[in-house]
Amino acid sequence: MKLLEKFKIGDLELKNRIAMAPMTRSRANANGEVTDLTVKYYVQRASAGLLITEGVNISEQAIGSPFTPGIFTTSQIEAWKKVTNAVHDAEGLIFAQLWHTGRVGHSIDKNGNLPVSASVIAIQGQTHFTSQGPKEYETPRELTTEEVKQVIQDYKQAAINAKEAGFDGVELHGAFGYLPNQFLVDGANKRNDEFGGSIENRSRFVIEVMQALVDVFGADRVGIKLSPSIPYNGMIDSDPNALFSYLISELNKLPLAYLQLMQPMFPIDAFPTWPTDVLTTFGHLFNKTIMVNGGYDRDKGEEEVENGRAHLVSYGVAFLANPDLPKRFELNAELNAPDKNSMYGGGEKGYTDYPFLAQ
Ligand SMILES: Cc1cc2nc3c(=O)[nH]c(=O)nc-3n(C[C@H](O)[C@H](O)[C@H](O)COP(=O)(O)O)c2cc1C
């Protein structure tokens, strides 16, 4: 199987083309430090060609949900070192996904501070899961131009910290409605400084963050995840074709490790002009490594790497429930079923107790 073949990204040797997609599991402690259970969780999955961590908060301001880990304090960095060391001992590779949630949060879990965003526009028609149960979204506070530049510095510092923690690289979470995505789409960004207005201006935040990450990690060590056709969290753009074509063409000029493109996973019938297959629409604009994600199984993933549209396939739920996913693909073995109730929060159950294939 092509999915099981090795793949090189610069000097990184991936042992197969199967990545673990980033997944928030909400099992850090109250200080945003990962625990020994998280070490076990990632080591169990180290047979992936590349592990991408759950979203990791780059700063206090970035936090959107309780019990998500950070990488902005010394103790958080020390905690991640245990993960990276153990994954490397298991001959795995691991990137940290850098996360700023922007307006996808609530003051209840932010010491009373309002969430920040590109503009003063709240998410409509959804609730946020807080430590006090589901709550309506608040209208966020708009970041000043100076603050936007500070957030870019926060990403840079998080990359420096990730390097110190021993990660092989970092991925910018540019998908699913979080802060970078909030800058991109014109439904959430009404700014009139250099970070708003034209497509070039709305893309500036993401491009400057990516440049800052590359400045820290160098070539072939920085990836980005984008979800051009996902309207979740109020990500409505008037012309995603034009926006993401420009952005991806600009990203192609940077020495990136990969572009992770997430397929539409929500109904988009209300948006007839939106791409229904983001690989077809945008893949040809990026001539480095392409990782595809979203709803892939063994055979559909194999087909994408066979036909050359993608080099890597990332699996979320399937990897969550099957620590030995590459082995199961190799043997075409049955997969464990995921348990939805234990995806976010809790302990071992639904985290480190999914069975491996019997030896
Ligand atoms: C429990 C859970 C948590 C997730 N957390 C994140 C996250 O922190 N960052 C991210 O980019 N995507 C996150 N995702 C989305 C996955 O990375 C992936 O895009 C999605 O599950 C689709 O891939 P799949 O069909 O292979 O599961 C999460 C998905 C799940 C199921």
The ligand as an ORCA input file, in Angstrom:
! r2SCAN-3c Opt
* xyz 0 1
  C     -12.229     14.981     19.552
  C     -11.765     15.849     18.414
  C     -10.991     16.974     18.674
  C     -10.508     17.765     17.625
  N      -9.680     18.819     17.912
  C      -9.049     19.469     16.898
  C      -7.991     20.395     17.155
  O      -7.591     20.643     18.305
  N      -7.408     20.979     16.098
  C      -7.796     20.727     14.809
  O      -7.226     21.280     13.868
  N      -8.782     19.848     14.541
  C      -9.381     19.194     15.543
  N     -10.304     18.215     15.257
  C     -10.599     17.892     13.856
  C      -9.676     16.776     13.352
  O      -8.330     17.187     13.288
  C     -10.079     16.343     11.929
  O      -9.985     17.460     11.089
  C     -11.508     15.798     11.886
  O     -11.724     14.849     12.925
  C     -11.789     15.150     10.533
  O     -10.910     14.076     10.289
  P     -11.447     12.538     10.439
  O     -12.646     12.413      9.538
  O     -10.295     11.689      9.995
  O     -11.797     12.347     11.879
  C     -10.831     17.434     16.285
  C     -11.629     16.310     16.026
  C     -12.080     15.519     17.067
  C     -12.891     14.294     16.754
*
